[in-house]
Amino acid sequence: MPAAAPLQVAPGVHRVSVPLPFPPREVAAWLLEDGAGHTLVDTGIDTPPARGALRDGAERLGVTPATLRHVVLTHAHIDHYGLAGPVRAWSGARVCMHEREEALIRAFVDDWPAERHRAAEEFRAHGVPDGVVPELIAATDRIHAQYEDFRPDDLLAGERGDLPGGGGWEWLLTPGHSPGHVSVYHPERRILIAGDHVLPRISPNIGADRYVPDPLSEYLASLARLRDLPVELVLPSHGEPFADLAARVDDIVAHHHERNEQLLALLERPRSAYELALLVFPDLPADTRLHALRETLAHLAYLERAARVVREGERGALTPARYTRCPLPR
């Protein structure tokens, strides 16, 4: 099937649809043009169909190795940065991501062989039965196998700055879905390339693990900072562009508070994180169950920080940690 034609969503801003071999089945790569050349925001995953779609979209838009100067990665999930290496090899463009994201990838990729045993211990400490632990480790192995030893050329630091490539674009640190996630913003044109931070139909996965202990607190805080930003057009990585940023942020925040209340209601007796994950997300395959556990842990960490739940038992103990509700103050 031929790749879909690039879509111009605003003057000099083009959406290239890159197919994915898993839901949600496509991701947007954004090409920004000005008089001096092109900047690419995200690349897609490294598969033959994805390479073909990105190459075809670039050719239709007149992108050449000489004109593509910068690649900006919103975050280092494989569906967003998998093609960064091949694109750099083709064009010589400089690739950048936030330094927090690069630190995560170095720990996640470089240290995995040594961390693998400790990850199994942590699964057990969260209540995963011994017979299920190998399934979750295998699911984690499949994720690691997709990553190459890719190093960006430039690192973004701080919370906001000018985007490499200029043109009046800025980057904003918007952690939560990933600790070094950045969104791309044009203050004068009021356009926000939101990456996976704000999606139009689904709530991005916010998952805790040994690398990111309390992502939901960071996510809700960064949503609050973003909510009232002057924006007229939001360009998400998955799904169609939309206009009302504040309303969508409110919907996502409400969803997370509802999930918090759902977990609290399930804690009429002490339960482990894995027990709660199965109650909230039943009948999932191992790969998806891994994300369900991480999302449940993110909510429990948030509730623990807010003194709404307490954890009994320490991670790594032979008896899995269990969570109970804290009594509300009178």
C-alpha positions in Angstrom: 0.0 0.0 0.0 1.5 3.4 -1.0 2.2 5.8 1.9 -0.3 8.5 2.5 0.6 12.0 1.1 1.9 14.5 3.6 -0.7 16.8 5.0 0.0 20.5 5.4 -1.6 21.6 8.7 -0.3 25.1 8.7 2.0 27.1 6.4 5.4 25.4 6.5 4.2 22.6 8.9 3.6 19.2 7.4 2.4 15.9 8.9 3.9 12.7 7.6 2.1 9.6 8.7 4.5 6.7 9.6 2.9 3.3 10.1 3.5 1.2 13.3 3.3 -2.6 13.6 1.3 -2.2 16.8 -1.6 0.0 18.0 -2.3 2.9 17.4 -0.9 1.8 14.0 0.6 5.2 13.0 2.6 8.0 14.4 3.1 11.5 13.1 6.5 12.9 12.0 6.4 16.7 11.6 8.4 18.5 9.0 9.0 22.2 9.7 10.3 24.4 6.9 11.7 27.9 6.6 13.9 29.7 4.2 17.0 28.0 5.5 15.9 24.4 5.3 13.9 21.7 7.2 13.6 20.4 10.8 12.1 17.0 11.5 10.2 16.5 14.8 10.2 12.7 15.5 11.0 10.0 13.0 8.9 6.9 13.6 9.9 3.3 14.2 12.6 1.6 12.2 10.7 -0.9 10.0 10.7 -1.2 6.2 7.2 0.3 5.9 8.1 3.1 8.2 11.3 3.9 6.3 9.4 3.9 3.0 6.7 6.2 4.4 9.1 8.7 5.9 11.3 8.7 2.7 8.3 9.1 0.4 6.9 11.9 2.6 10.2 13.7 2.6 10.7 13.4 -1.1 7.2 14.8 -1.8 8.0 17.8 0.4 11.3 18.5 -1.4 13.5 17.4 1.6 17.1 16.5 0.6 20.1 15.6 2.7 21.3 19.2 2.1 18.1 20.8 3.4 17.4 18.6 6.5 19.5 20.2 9.2 18.0 19.1 12.5 16.0 16.2 14.0 14.2 16.9 17.3 13.0 13.9 19.3 10.1 14.6 21.6 11.1 11.5 23.6 12.9 8.2 23.2 10.1 5.7 22.8 10.9 3.4 19.9 7.9 4.6 17.8 9.3 8.2 17.9 13.0 7.8 17.6 13.7 4.5 16.0 14.6 6.0 12.6 16.8 8.8 14.1 20.0 6.9 13.3 19.1 6.1 9.6 17.9 9.7 9.1 21.1 11.1 10.4 23.2 8.7 8.3 21.2 9.8 5.2 21.3 13.5 5.8 24.0 14.4 8.3 21.3 16.3 10.3 22.1 16.9 14.0 19.8 15.0 16.3 18.8 16.3 19.7 16.7 15.2 22.7 16.4 16.3 26.3 19.2 15.3 28.6 16.8 13.7 31.0 15.6 11.4 28.2 19.2 10.5 27.2 19.9 9.6 30.8 16.9 7.4 30.9 17.9 5.6 27.7 21.5 5.1 28.9 20.2 3.4 32.1 17.5 1.5 30.3 19.6 0.2 27.4 23.2 0.0 28.8 22.4 -1.4 32.2 19.7 -3.9 31.3 21.8 -7.1 31.4 22.8 -6.3 35.0 19.4 -5.0 35.9 17.4 -8.0 34.5 17.7 -10.0 37.7 16.8 -7.1 39.9 13.8 -6.4 37.7 12.5 -9.9 38.4 12.9 -9.3 42.1 10.9 -6.1 41.8 8.1 -7.8 39.9 7.8 -10.3 42.8 7.9 -7.5 45.3 4.9 -6.0 43.5 3.0 -9.3 43.9 3.6 -10.9 40.5 3.4 -14.7 41.0 6.6 -16.6 40.3 5.0 -18.4 37.3 4.2 -15.0 35.7 7.5 -13.2 36.3 9.2 -14.9 33.3 6.4 -13.6 31.0 6.9 -10.0 32.1 10.7 -10.3 31.9 10.3 -11.7 28.3 8.0 -8.8 27.5 10.6 -6.4 28.8 13.3 -8.2 26.8 11.2 -7.6 23.6 11.2 -3.9 24.4 14.9 -3.7 24.9 15.6 -5.7 21.7 14.1 -2.8 19.7 16.7 -0.3 20.9 20.1 0.3 19.3 23.0 2.1 20.9 22.0 5.5 19.5 23.5 8.7 20.8 22.1 12.1 20.0 24.4 14.9 18.8 23.0 17.6 21.1 21.2 17.6 24.4 18.5 20.1 25.6 18.8 21.3 29.2 16.4 23.0 31.5 12.7 23.6 31.0 12.4 25.8 27.9 14.6 27.0 25.0 14.8 27.9 21.4 14.4 24.9 19.0 17.4 24.0 17.0 16.6 25.2 13.5 15.1 28.4 14.6 12.0 29.8 12.8 10.6 31.1 16.1 9.9 27.6 17.5 10.7 26.7 21.1 10.8 23.5 23.0 9.1 23.0 26.4 10.0 20.2 28.9 6.7 18.3 29.5 7.5 15.2 31.6 5.1 12.4 32.5 4.8 10.0 29.6 8.5 10.0 29.7 10.8 12.0 32.0 12.5 14.0 29.3 9.5 14.4 27.0 9.5 17.8 25.2 6.8 19.6 23.3 7.5 22.0 20.5 5.8 25.4 20.5 5.5 28.5 18.3 4.3 31.4 20.6 3.5 33.8 17.7 1.7 31.2 15.6 0.1 29.5 18.7 0.9 26.0 17.4 1.9 23.2 19.8 3.4 19.9 18.6 2.4 17.9 21.7 4.2 14.6 21.0 2.5 12.0 23.3 1.9 14.6 26.1 -1.6 15.4 25.1 -3.5 13.1 22.7 -7.0 13.8 21.4 -8.8 10.5 22.1 -6.7 8.5 24.6 -4.8 9.3 27.7 -1.0 8.7 27.3 0.4 5.8 29.3 2.0 7.1 32.5 4.0 4.3 34.0 6.3 4.0 37.0 9.2 1.6 37.3 12.7 1.5 38.8 13.8 4.3 36.4 10.9 6.7 37.0 9.3 6.3 40.5 6.6 9.0 40.5 5.7 10.1 36.9 2.1 10.9 37.5 3.0 13.8 39.8 5.2 15.2 37.1 2.7 14.6 34.4 -0.2 16.4 36.2 2.1 19.3 37.1 3.3 19.7 33.5 -0.3 19.5 32.2 -1.2 22.4 34.6 1.7 24.5 33.3 0.6 23.8 29.7 -3.1 24.2 30.1 -3.4 27.9 29.7 -0.6 28.3 27.1 -1.9 30.5 24.2 -2.5 27.7 21.6 -4.9 27.6 18.7 -3.7 24.3 17.1 -2.5 21.2 18.8 -0.6 18.6 16.7 -0.5 15.3 18.5 1.7 12.3 17.6 -1.3 10.0 17.4 -4.7 11.1 16.2 -5.9 14.2 14.4 -5.0 17.9 15.2 -7.4 19.7 17.5 -8.0 23.2 18.8 -9.1 23.3 22.5 -6.0 22.4 24.5 -7.5 23.4 27.9 -10.6 21.3 27.5 -8.5 18.2 26.5 -6.1 18.8 29.4 -9.1 19.0 31.8 -10.5 15.7 30.4 -7.1 13.9 30.9 -6.7 15.3 34.5 -10.3 14.1 35.3 -9.5 10.7 33.9 -6.5 10.3 36.3 -8.4 11.5 39.3 -11.2 9.0 38.4 -8.5 6.2 38.2 -7.2 7.3 41.6 -10.7 7.0 43.1 -11.1 3.6 41.4 -8.0 2.3 43.0 -8.9 3.7 46.4 -12.3 1.9 46.2 -10.5 -1.4 45.4 -8.5 -1.0 48.6 -11.3 -2.1 50.9 -8.6 -4.6 52.0 -4.8 -4.6 51.5 -3.8 -5.5 47.9 -0.6 -5.7 46.0 0.1 -3.6 42.9 -0.3 -6.6 40.7 -3.6 -7.6 42.2 -4.9 -4.0 41.6 -3.6 -4.0 38.0 -5.5 -7.2 37.2 -8.7 -5.8 38.7 -8.4 -2.5 36.7 -7.1 -4.1 33.5 -8.3 -7.7 33.3 -7.5 -10.3 30.6 -4.4 -8.7 29.1 -1.5 -10.4 27.3 1.9 -10.2 29.0 3.2 -7.2 27.0 0.2 -5.1 27.8 0.0 -6.4 31.4 3.5 -5.0 31.9 2.3 -1.5 31.0 -0.8 -2.0 33.2 1.4 -2.8 36.2 3.5 0.3 35.5 0.5 2.5 35.2 -1.0 1.1 38.4 2.3 1.7 40.2 2.3 5.3 39.0 -1.1 5.9 40.5 -0.1 4.2 43.8 3.1 6.3 44.0 1.0 9.5 43.5 -1.6 8.4 46.1 1.2 7.5 48.5 2.8 10.9 48.1 -0.6 12.5 48.7 -1.0 10.4 51.9 -4.1 8.6 50.5 -2.5 5.2 50.7 0.3 3.5 52.6 2.5 0.7 51.5 3.0 -2.2 54.0 6.3 -4.0 53.4 9.4 -3.0 51.5 10.3 -3.7 47.9 12.6 -6.7 47.7 11.1 -8.4 50.7 10.0 -12.0 50.4 6.4 -10.9 51.1 5.0 -8.7 48.4 4.2 -5.1 49.4 0.5 -4.4 49.9 -1.3 -1.1 49.8 -4.1 0.1 52.1 -6.1 3.3 52.3 -5.2 6.0 54.7 -8.2 7.3 56.8 -9.3 10.7 55.7 -8.5 13.4 58.3 -11.5 14.6 60.3 
